[in-house]
């Protein structure tokens, strides 16, 4: 049986701004039904990878494939219409608009009745249901992030890009946002996430990529990277997580994990959320 085609591929992508290269031959794969996280030091090029997908980075080499079709250099508005939603780290809600109005803004490209989708968002983001008439700017930081993610999901995207979704949040709200990310993914949306909270991010990720100086440093399953001593020394406070299966030796950069799930994530996932035979099936 032929391998399932990834939903997103960055194939040796090089790019930057104003003639200055920021990322160098970056290769990343996001498979159907996966959470993939990008970690690395500040300035590693993680957010630039997101901008490359969105078409706001000048690409100097390589290619970007969405469902197997080349979208390299496609303008941002066309990328969004092709099923890619993006939640930036900051300025990701309209603070003076109500929660309801923010979700309506998220549905601006839809021409059908989006009210059922809005109801789904209030079911998924239960803390927002009672605040739908409140201006987004009056909400807590965690709730504003929920609004931002819900707004991005209003178009029922094929892929969700999250840039530092827990930045500046308290530990309590970080836990809530990571739980939201898992729930969104369990309903069938593949997620590519940039995150500084590496231990928690890898704990929910199918796979992760470590970027350093705008280049691929290493990659593997979330559990495998948590158990990697080098990754632990660089990003996890000098330690590692409990032992977990490491990635297959010799696996090339960008090798999808298939249906395998890291133990760190499996322990937090409802076993019925995504049957192994259909890793990306939507739940309705």
N, C-alpha and C positions, 0 to 999 in steps of 0.2 A: 504494500500500500504506500502510495506517495505521501511524503511528509506534508502536514498542513501548512499552507502558506502563512507567514507572519502577517500581522496587520500593519506593522511599521518596520522599516529597515533603514538605518543609516549605514551606508556602505562607504567607508574610508572618506568621510566628509571633512573637508578643510574649509574654513571660512573665517570672516572677521568683519571689521568695520574700518572704513577709511583707509584701506590698504594694509592695515595691521591684522595679521592672522591671530585668532584667539583659540580656535580648535584646529587640531592637526590629525587628519586621517582617522577620525573617530568612527568606530563601528559599533552599532547598537541594534538589537532586535527586540521588538515587543510582540509576543505571541498572543494569539486569541485567548482571552480569559485571564491574562497574566497581570500581576503587579510587578513592575520593574522599577527599581530605585537607583538613582545616581547619587553617589557620595564622593566626597573629596574635599580638600582644603578650599578656602576662599580663593577665587581667581583660577580655579581649575577648569573653568569653561562649562560648568553644569548648566547654568541658565542660557548660555549661548547655544547649547544643544537644542533647548526648547525653541529659541529664536530661529534656529536653522530650520526646524520643522515648520514653524509658522510662516517662514518666508521673509523674516525681517533681518536675517543675517545674510551678508553677501557671500555666496558660495564660490570658492575658488577651485574646488575639486571634489570628486566623489559624487554620490547621488543619494536621493531620499525617495523611498518607495512607500506608497500607501496602497495596501491591498494589491501589491505587485505593479502598480502604475507609478511612473516617475513623476514626482511633484517638485523636483528640485527647482527652487527659485519661484515657485508659484506665489502670487500675491496673497497676503494674509486673508482678505475677505473670501477668496476662492478656496483657500485651505479650510476655513471654517465651514463653508457651504459643502465641502466634501466630507465633513464628519469629524473634524478635529476641534475640540473645545479646550480652552486654556484658562487656567486660574492663576494670575500673577501673584507675586508675594505681597505687593502693596497696591493700594488704589483699585481694589477688586470688587467694590460695591459702590452704589450711589448712596452716600450717607444721608442725604436729605429726602430720598424716596423711601416709601414704606417697603417692607419685605415683599408684599404682594407686587408692588410696582417694580421692584428689582427683578422679580421672576418674570414679569411681563416683558421687561427689557431684554432678558435672556432669550425670550422667544421671538425676538424681532424678525428673524428670517423665516419664521413659520407662517404659512398661509392657511393652515387648518385650525380647528378648535383646539387650543392648547390647555383648556381648563382641566381635562382629565390628567394631563401630565402635571399640572400644578398640584392637584390633589395627591398624586403620587409623591411629589416632593415633600408635602407636609406629612405624609405618612412616613417617609424615610427620615426626615429631619423633624422628629416629633417636638423638640424644644421650640421650633419656630411656629408651630400651629397656633399657639396662643398669642403670638407677637406679630401676626401678619399685617396688622394695621399700624405697627410701630415703625418709625423711621429707622433705617438700618444703622445709622450713626449712634443710636441710643442703646444698641445691643452690646453684650460682652464681646470680647475678642473672639472667643470660640464660636459664639453664635454668628458673628459677622462672617467668619470663615465658612460656616454652614450655608449662609446666604450666598456667598460667592460660589461655592460648589454647586448648590442647587440651581443658581442662575445659569451656570455653565451646562448643567444637565438638562435644561429645559428643551434643548434641541435634539435630545436623545442621540448624543454623539457616538461615533464608532470608537473614538479614543478620547481619553481625558488626560490632559497635561496639567500637573500640579507643581508649582514652583514654591517650595518652602511653605507648605500649608500649616505648619505648626510654629513658624517663627514668632517669637515674642510671647507665646502662650504659656500659661502656668502648666505644671505637670498634669493637673486634673483635666484641663482643656486639651492638652496634647493627646491624652488617652482617648478623649471623646472624638477628636478629629481622626485619629488612626482607626478607631472603630468604624467611623463613617466611611473612611476610604475602603476598608474591608467590605462593608455592606454594599457600597456602590459597585465594587468589583464583583461581589457574589451575585449581583443582579445582571451581570453580563458585560460590563464596560471595562475594557483593558485600560490600565493606568500606567503612565510613565511619570515618575515623581522625583523631583529634586528635593533632598532633605538633609539638613544638618544634624538632626537627631538620629545618627546612624544606627545605633543599637535598636531603637524602636522601629525604624524604617525597615531594616533588614529582617526584623522579627516578623513582619507581615508580608514581606516580599517573596515572590517566587524566585526571582533572580535579582542580582545587583551588579552594577559596574562601578569600579573605582577609577576616577579620573584625576590625573595629576598633571599640571602644566599643560592643560588642553589636550592631553593624550590619554588613550586607554592604558591603565596601569595593570589592572587585573579584573576578572569577573568570575561569577559563579552563582550557585544557589544562595538564597538569603542565609540559610542555615550554614552553608559552607563558608561564606565570608565571615559570619559571626564567629566561627571556630578557627579562622585563619590567624595565626599569631602576628603576622605582619600587619594585617588590617586592624587587629586589636591594638597593637602598639601605636598605630597612626591615628585611629579614629575612635577607639572604644575605651579610652582611659587606661591603656596599657594592658588590658586583660582581654579575655575571650569569653564567649558564652559557653554554656555547657556543651560538651562534645556533640557534634552533629555530623551527618554524612557530608563529606567533602565533594566538590565537583569532580566529575570524571577526569582522570589525568590526561593531559594532552588535548583537552577540549579547546577548540579555537575560540577566539573572542567572538561573542555574539551567538553562541550556540544556545538555542532555546532549551528550556527544561522539559518540554513535553508535558505530560500529565503528572510528573513527579512533583511532590510538594515537600518543602523543608519541614523538619519536625517542629521547629520553632513556630511556624505559621500554622501547621496542622493542628497544634494543640489549642489554637484560638478560633478555629474555623468550624462551623457547623458541618458535620460530615455529609449532610444532605444538601448543602448549599450548591454544590456543583458536582454532579456525578462524574467519576473518572472517565466514563465513555463519552462525555460531552462537556469538556472543560470550560467552554465559553457559552453554554446555553443560558439564555435569558430566563429569568423567573418573572412571571406575570401574576 
